[in-house]
């Protein structure tokens, strides 16, 4: 409760009726702050006080912002007309000086009010919802409207759309994502998928989030790798995913997609955390060009089958990854084609298969080269199945 000796001070506050009412926003239900303020002013006058009312545009707290709300709403509706969306949220920036003044005043009169920002957000939300027919959503809106009342500025933050799928990479000369390292390479898995998705959604950029990655010279075959393509600032949200699939696959750029569906930002975290066992097919060759002793190779394979190996971060990626020692289980390994020769390897997620074969100058132990007694490397490597 506000002490009675504060009534004189309250009556002398040079405030508009709305801001005086907002000091007591938690008192009385079903009233707007404007109505609440007028009731407070009538009560003060009934006690014999002279109320220092001022017009809204002269109020030191709101400074007439509520007189501009319809104009703000009209401009927002006009700006949003180019976007497809179902929900929105309003966020407001107000001068810190005003907020501090308001906070001090609310504490002075009992701490029963609400913030100027909250009322602005609510009132513009009502106007915008009525004009657009869209829903006000606090949790996950399609569009966030940010209003800076100091500079009379409106900024739109458009929620990305996320599309889940699996891809197969049928070429050995394209990386998964648009790395600066591969800036001379035009096509990537990311660009083949992302350019079509961005075009259909009329967005401004795209980002591929993969459930792991394969090297630029490794094909991704079999049941494919999970991915989510994120399209930033989309104007169209309900794109035809079957049409998107056909557009990507018909480009014939060595990337095929399937099982497309709309996803969420949470799904990005989920697929990045997946730790699936992967099956590889590797064609081997000796470093010096001599034939590989297949009898020794078979014995070496048997020694690795079901074993845990120790892998220090490979030299080829050491510039971009932490120098760690990882323990990885070789779930299964067997000779696939003795003439090539080639092997099939089933390994825990995160296993470096090339280094399993080469040894990487001792950074992977045990390794196939040491067990065979011959320097061996992979000539061609394919991911042939991801066990999910």
TAWO-V39195 format. One record per residue. PHI is phi in radians with two decimals (999 if undefined). PSI is psi in radians with two decimals (999 if undefined). OMEGA is omega in radians with two decimals (999 if undefined). Layout:
PHI;PSI;OMEGA / PHI;PSI;OMEGA
This chain:
999;2.58;3.11 / -1.54;2.27;3.11 / -1.04;2.54;-3.12 / -1.10;-0.50;-3.12 / -1.26;-0.11;3.05 / -1.55;-0.16;-3.09 / -1.10;-0.68;3.12 / -1.06;-0.80;3.14 / -1.12;-0.71;3.14 / -1.08;-0.71;-3.13 / -1.19;-0.47;-3.09 / -1.54;-0.17;3.10 / -1.12;2.16;3.14 / -1.42;1.53;-3.08 / -2.29;2.71;2.97 / -1.34;2.87;-3.10 / -1.06;-0.66;-3.10 / -1.10;-0.83;-3.09 / -1.23;-0.57;3.07 / -1.15;-0.69;3.12 / -1.21;-0.58;-3.12 / -1.18;-0.35;3.05 / -1.09;-0.37;-3.08 / -2.21;0.66;-3.03 / -1.07;-0.45;-3.13 / -1.51;0.02;-3.13 / -1.81;2.15;3.11 / 1.45;2.31;-3.10 / -1.89;2.67;3.07 / 1.40;0.20;3.14 / -2.00;2.53;2.96 / -1.37;2.87;3.11 / -1.12;-0.56;3.08 / -1.10;-0.81;3.13 / -1.15;-0.71;-3.14 / -1.10;-0.72;3.13 / -1.10;-0.69;3.13 / -1.16;-0.65;3.08 / -1.11;-0.73;3.12 / -1.09;-0.77;-3.12 / -1.14;-0.72;3.10 / -1.10;-0.68;-3.14 / -1.16;-0.72;3.11 / -1.09;-0.74;3.13 / -1.15;-0.59;3.11 / -1.16;-0.50;3.08 / -1.45;0.00;3.07 / 1.66;0.15;3.13 / -1.55;2.59;3.04 / -1.65;2.12;-3.04 / -1.56;2.28;-3.14 / -1.52;1.21;3.11 / -1.25;2.52;2.99 / -2.31;2.67;3.06 / -1.06;2.69;-3.09 / -0.97;-0.69;-3.08 / -1.24;-0.24;3.09 / -1.80;0.00;-3.11 / -1.25;2.27;-3.10 / -1.24;-0.27;-3.14 / -1.59;-1.15;-3.06 / -1.45;-0.44;3.10 / 0.93;0.59;3.04 / 1.38;0.22;-3.08 / -1.06;-0.58;-3.09 / -1.24;-0.32;3.04 / -1.27;-0.31;-3.09 / -1.76;-0.03;-3.01 / -1.08;-0.68;3.14 / -1.13;-0.67;3.10 / -1.14;-0.73;3.07 / -1.03;-0.84;-3.12 / -1.04;-0.77;-3.14 / -1.08;-0.73;-3.14 / -1.19;-0.69;3.11 / -1.11;-0.78;3.11 / -1.02;-0.73;3.13 / -1.12;-0.75;-3.13 / -1.18;-0.62;-3.08 / -1.40;-0.19;-3.06 / -1.06;-0.44;-3.12 / -1.47;-0.09;-3.08 / -1.90;2.54;3.00 / -1.64;2.12;-3.10 / -2.74;2.80;3.12 / -2.00;-0.42;-3.05 / -2.53;2.78;-3.13 / -2.56;2.89;3.04 / -2.46;2.51;3.13 / -1.83;2.34;3.02 / -2.26;2.41;-3.04 / -2.18;2.42;3.01 / -1.88;2.23;-3.13 / -2.19;2.55;3.13 / -0.87;2.35;3.13 / -1.06;-0.61;3.11 / -1.05;-0.75;3.13 / -1.15;-0.77;-3.12 / -1.11;-0.69;3.11 / -1.15;-0.71;3.11 / -1.09;-0.77;-3.12 / -1.13;-0.76;-3.11 / -1.08;-0.77;3.13 / -1.07;-0.71;-3.12 / -1.19;-0.68;-3.14 / -1.18;-0.69;3.08 / -1.08;-0.73;-3.12 / -1.04;-0.61;-3.07 / -1.89;0.55;2.93 / 1.80;-0.06;3.11 / 1.09;0.70;-3.11 / -1.90;0.22;-3.02 / -1.76;-3.00;3.02 / -2.28;2.90;-3.06 / -1.40;2.68;3.05 / -0.99;-0.73;-3.13 / -1.03;-0.75;-3.11 / -1.09;-0.72;-3.13 / -1.21;-0.72;3.10 / -1.03;-0.82;-3.14 / -1.02;-0.78;-3.11 / -1.14;-0.78;-3.05 / -1.24;-0.70;3.08 / -1.20;-0.63;3.09 / -1.03;-0.72;3.10 / -1.10;-0.81;-3.13 / -1.11;-0.77;-3.10 / -1.20;-0.70;3.11 / -1.09;-0.72;3.13 / -1.16;-0.70;-3.09 / -1.33;-0.59;-3.04 / -1.74;-0.39;-3.06 / 1.33;0.18;-3.13 / -1.67;2.91;-3.06 / -1.65;2.50;3.01 / -1.46;2.13;-3.02 / -2.31;2.00;-3.12 / -1.40;-0.40;-2.96 / -1.57;-0.84;-3.04 / -2.65;1.18;-3.07 / -1.29;2.66;3.05 / -1.20;-0.61;-3.12 / -2.37;2.30;3.03 / -1.83;2.12;3.12 / -1.73;2.07;-3.12 / -1.91;2.19;-3.09 / -2.00;2.16;3.06 / -1.78;1.83;-3.05 / -1.27;-0.38;3.14 / -1.21;-0.75;-3.08 / -1.87;0.15;3.12 / 0.93;0.82;-3.05 / -2.04;2.52;3.09 / -2.11;2.23;3.12 / -2.19;2.40;3.14 / -1.88;2.28;3.02 / -1.98;1.95;-3.03 / -1.66;2.20;3.11 / -1.18;2.34;3.09 / -1.10;2.74;2.92 / -1.79;2.59;-3.08 / -2.16;2.26;-3.12 / -2.16;2.11;3.13 / -1.54;2.64;3.02 / -3.04;-3.07;2.96 / -2.15;2.53;3.10 / -2.15;2.68;2.96 / -2.08;2.32;3.11 / -1.90;2.02;-2.98 / -1.78;0.07;-3.13 / -2.06;2.76;3.13 / -1.85;0.21;-3.04 / -2.19;0.33;3.11 / -2.29;2.36;3.09 / -1.37;2.97;3.13 / -1.28;-0.76;-3.05 / -2.18;2.97;-3.08 / -1.42;1.44;3.12 / -1.54;2.56;3.02 / -1.07;-0.59;3.14 / -0.98;-0.57;-3.11 / -1.95;0.60;-3.06 / -1.08;-0.37;3.14 / -1.40;-0.19;3.14 / -1.64;2.17;-3.07 / -1.31;-0.83;-3.06 / -1.59;2.43;2.95 / -2.40;2.87;3.04 / -1.00;-0.74;-3.13 / -1.05;-0.79;-3.07 / -1.29;-0.64;3.14 / -1.09;-0.73;3.12 / -1.38;-0.83;-2.99 / -1.17;-0.65;-3.12 / -1.07;-0.72;3.14 / -1.22;-0.74;3.14 / -1.12;-0.75;3.14 / -1.12;-0.70;3.14 / -1.10;-0.81;-3.11 / -1.19;-0.60;-3.13 / -1.54;-0.11;-3.09 / 0.94;0.89;3.14 / -1.70;-3.00;-3.09 / -1.99;-0.28;3.13 / -2.88;3.03;3.14 / -2.62;2.73;-3.12 / -2.53;2.30;3.11 / -1.69;2.24;3.07 / -1.97;1.95;-3.06 / -1.86;2.66;3.03 / -1.44;1.29;-3.00 / 1.56;-3.07;3.14 / -2.62;2.80;3.02 / -2.02;2.72;3.11 / -1.12;2.80;-3.10 / -1.01;-0.54;-3.09 / -1.70;0.21;-3.12 / -1.90;2.30;3.08 / -1.47;2.58;3.06 / -1.94;1.81;-3.01 / -1.95;-2.73;3.04 / 1.06;-2.29;-3.07 / -1.46;0.04;3.00 / 1.43;2.93;3.14 / -1.82;2.38;3.09 / -1.18;2.52;3.07 / -2.64;2.85;2.91 / -2.29;2.24;3.04 / -1.73;2.19;3.12 / -1.79;2.23;3.08 / -1.92;2.12;-3.09 / -1.50;2.50;3.05 / 0.91;0.89;-3.12 / -1.29;2.41;2.99 / -1.53;-0.44;3.12 / -2.03;2.23;-3.09 / -1.87;-0.47;-3.04 / -1.78;1.09;-3.12 / -1.38;2.71;-3.13 / -1.40;1.88;-3.04 / -1.25;-0.52;3.08 / -1.17;-0.69;3.08 / -1.15;-0.70;3.10 / -1.05;-0.79;3.12 / -1.02;-0.81;-3.13 / -1.11;-0.68;-3.14 / -1.15;-0.72;3.13 / -1.17;-0.86;-3.05 / -1.19;-0.52;-3.11 / -1.37;-0.14;3.10 / -1.23;-0.36;3.11 / 0.96;0.78;3.13 / -1.86;0.29;3.08 / 1.49;0.22;3.08 / -2.22;2.19;3.10 / -2.13;2.48;3.12 / -2.16;2.77;3.14 / -2.71;2.93;3.04 / 0.99;0.73;-3.12 / -1.28;2.43;3.06 / -2.73;2.73;3.11 / -1.26;2.52;-3.06 / -2.31;-3.04;3.13 / -2.23;2.99;3.10 / -1.09;-0.58;3.11 / -1.11;-0.55;3.13 / -1.16;-0.50;3.08 / -1.06;-0.80;3.12 / -1.08;-0.74;-3.09 / -1.06;-0.86;-3.06 / -1.25;-0.51;3.11 / -1.24;-0.39;3.14 / -1.57;-0.11;-3.11 / -1.14;2.46;-3.11 / -2.23;1.09;-3.08 / -1.35;2.55;2.94 / -1.22;2.42;-3.12 / -2.09;2.56;3.11 / -1.97;2.30;-3.08 / -2.13;2.68;2.93 / -2.11;2.17;-3.09 / -2.16;2.23;3.00 / -1.62;2.23;-3.01 / -1.79;2.76;2.99 / -2.64;2.71;3.08 / -1.47;2.64;-3.09 / -1.15;-0.64;-3.10 / -1.60;0.04;3.08 / 1.56;-0.09;3.09 / -1.24;2.71;3.07 / -1.07;2.55;3.09 / -1.45;2.32;3.12 / -1.26;1.78;-3.05 / -1.20;-0.47;3.09 / -1.17;-0.79;3.09 / -1.17;-0.62;3.13 / -1.09;-0.78;-3.13 / -1.08;-0.74;3.13 / -1.15;-0.67;3.13 / -1.14;-0.71;3.12 / -1.05;-0.77;-3.13 / -1.07;-0.59;3.13 / -1.27;-0.46;-3.13 / -1.53;-0.38;-3.03 / -1.05;2.12;3.11 / 1.35;0.09;-3.07 / -1.59;2.74;3.00 / -1.66;2.27;3.11 / -1.91;2.82;3.14 / -2.02;2.14;-3.08 / -2.18;2.04;2.96 / -1.44;2.57;-3.11 / -0.80;2.15;-3.06 / -1.04;2.61;3.12 / -1.03;-0.63;-3.05 / -1.20;-0.33;3.12 / -2.11;0.14;-3.03 / -1.13;-0.40;-3.13 / -1.27;-0.40;-3.05 / -2.02;-0.03;-3.11 / -2.33;2.68;-3.12 / -1.11;2.53;3.14 / -1.45;1.70;-3.08 / -2.24;2.82;2.97 / -1.90;2.15;-3.09 / -1.96;2.52;3.05 / -1.77;2.17;-3.12 / -2.32;2.40;-3.12 / -1.64;2.30;3.01 / -1.56;1.76;-3.03 / -1.16;-0.60;-3.14 / -2.91;2.55;3.10 / -2.68;2.32;3.13 / -2.68;2.80;3.14 / -1.30;2.24;-3.08 / -1.71;-0.83;-3.12 / -2.48;1.98;-3.07 / -1.21;-0.50;-3.07 / -1.29;-0.60;-3.06 / -1.15;-0.91;-0.20 / -1.48;2.83;3.09 / -2.42;2.72;3.14 / -2.27;2.74;2.99 / -1.92;2.30;-3.13 / -2.21;2.25;2.97 / -1.91;2.12;-3.01 / -2.43;2.70;3.07 / -1.05;2.62;3.11 / -0.96;2.43;3.11 / 1.56;0.08;3.11 / -1.36;2.34;3.06 / -1.55;1.80;-3.03 / -1.25;-0.69;3.14 / -1.04;-0.69;-3.12 / -1.35;-0.48;3.02 / -1.01;-0.62;-3.14 / -1.45;-0.86;-3.01 / -1.41;-0.50;-3.05 / 1.56;-0.39;3.08 / 0.93;0.87;3.13 / 0.96;0.70;3.07 / 1.54;0.00;-3.12 / -1.34;-0.34;3.02 / -2.02;2.17;3.12 / -2.46;2.46;-0.22 / -1.21;2.92;3.13 / -2.49;2.85;-3.02 / -1.17;-0.69;-3.11 / -1.05;-0.81;-3.13 / -1.13;-0.70;-3.08 / -1.25;-0.58;3.10 / -1.36;-0.51;-3.06 / 1.43;0.52;-3.08 / -2.68;2.40;3.12 / -1.22;1.99;-3.08 / -2.13;2.60;3.04 / -2.46;2.97;3.12 / -1.60;2.24;3.06 / -1.52;-0.74;3.11 / -2.46;2.43;-3.11 / -2.35;2.34;3.08 / -2.28;2.45;2.89 / -1.49;2.09;-3.05 / -1.87;-0.22;3.08 / -2.90;2.48;2.99 / -2.04;2.10;-2.99 / -1.47;1.57;3.12 / -2.18;999;999
